Amino acid sequence: MLAGTGCSDDASDEGAGQDEVGETETETDSETETETETETETDTGGVEPVVEWPLLDCDPLVPEHCAMPFPNNVYTVEDADAPTGRRLALSEAAMPVGGGHVPDPSSFNRSDGFSTGGALMAFLPGATVEGLATPVTIGESLEPDSPTVVIDAETGERMAHWAELDMSHGVDDQRAFMIRVAKQLEPGRRYIVAIRGVLDDQAQPLAASPAFAALRDETPSEEPSVEARRGLYADIFARLEDADIARADLQLAWDFSTSSVENTTGWAVHMRDEGMALVDEGIDYAITNVTMDPAPGLAMRLEIDMEVPLYLDDPGAGGSMQFGPDGLPEAVATATYPVLVELIQLEWDRAEPAGYSRHVILDPLPGTAEKEVLSLVSIGDHQVSTLGAHVMARELGIPQIGPANRPELFGIDVVDQPYTGSAMVEYDFGLPPEPIINVPMTAGEDPHGKLAEVEAAAMTVEQFLRTGVVETFCDGACDPN
């Protein structure tokens, strides 16, 4: 999460009387870059819509925390060589601070846009979750009166999501306001986020920040970044009006653009292809230990030492990726790593499965074989939230097998069995309801890994691998018995 330092607004009366964290000045004298001029059907109040962004260190639209709202196109610059035409340009002021360490933003700034699946974050002092869509009422985010809206800037299409406060810490007055999309956004697209009608604990609408109010209401401002964005916000407000979102109701709005497919997957595809070419005569390995029947559902465990191409400056933890003149990862040596094989059984995007899920079934990456996927989910898993499994299922475009424990899941169809193709099956372990806020499930015994002991689940996997047909072998909706 890129939020932590404060953003002061010393040049403007708008910041008076507001609590601030830190003393980081907002950079507002950078050149403003223009992407396109846009015509809309909506009256823009005499300001010509021009899509251009000043480069900022911090954004005074959220004066309490630097880098919010995030992601945000004011933290990008033009880059003609990037697939999207832009490149991140986050400053040290926008970096999170922990234990006295400030990350180097240069690694983030290799990206040509923001994550297609990361949380959209702001800070709304005093906000409650009253009236917001939750993980179990995602469909409400598409209703005309939803307090939170995410639209494709070009088409106006609304993106399904839920909204919440950050409950990962105990400081009530410092909880980030977070929007999580129900499915990965499209790569290389511009999106607009709008927030309206969010209430405080007295059921009163929250006031907009002074900087945003000046943009919304076209009132004078001494804040340079406000004046630099009049044309941009004429475009944003017009697009929101076209989507039936009234300008006067807004508490906050901003735009961001997602990274390209090449940006997210290019490093991994390059390392796969080059790495395989470097070991075209085979990979050197040594089996160091074999354990038969190590656990229920496992026939054998192999422990292996394997020599592979090294793309890091240090083979240990904390190594940094090394790059060649072409900007792609470059192998600098080889290294030996232990491998465990069990039978059966914005940085982060480039390694985390969410960055690749759209390419597993529907849009395979170059040189990658077509695949089918079977997802077995333990309801109440303490280690892996089933909300993530549902986002993955929507991204893969797979249904769940009926009869289902939770047939009402948003955007996931239920199909009859036997079913040929990719699918998801959920197993109910009889635990209390899972939390629908961002805290882990802790009630009852953790079912993580327990499906290896469920005979019906093993039969489902065996048949799927052998025939491609999914059948649960459960008497009704699946449970461990």
Order of alpha helices (4+ residues) and beta strands (2+ residues): beta-beta-beta-beta-beta-beta-beta-beta-beta-alpha-alpha-alpha-beta-alpha-beta-beta-beta-beta-alpha-beta-beta-beta-beta-alpha-beta
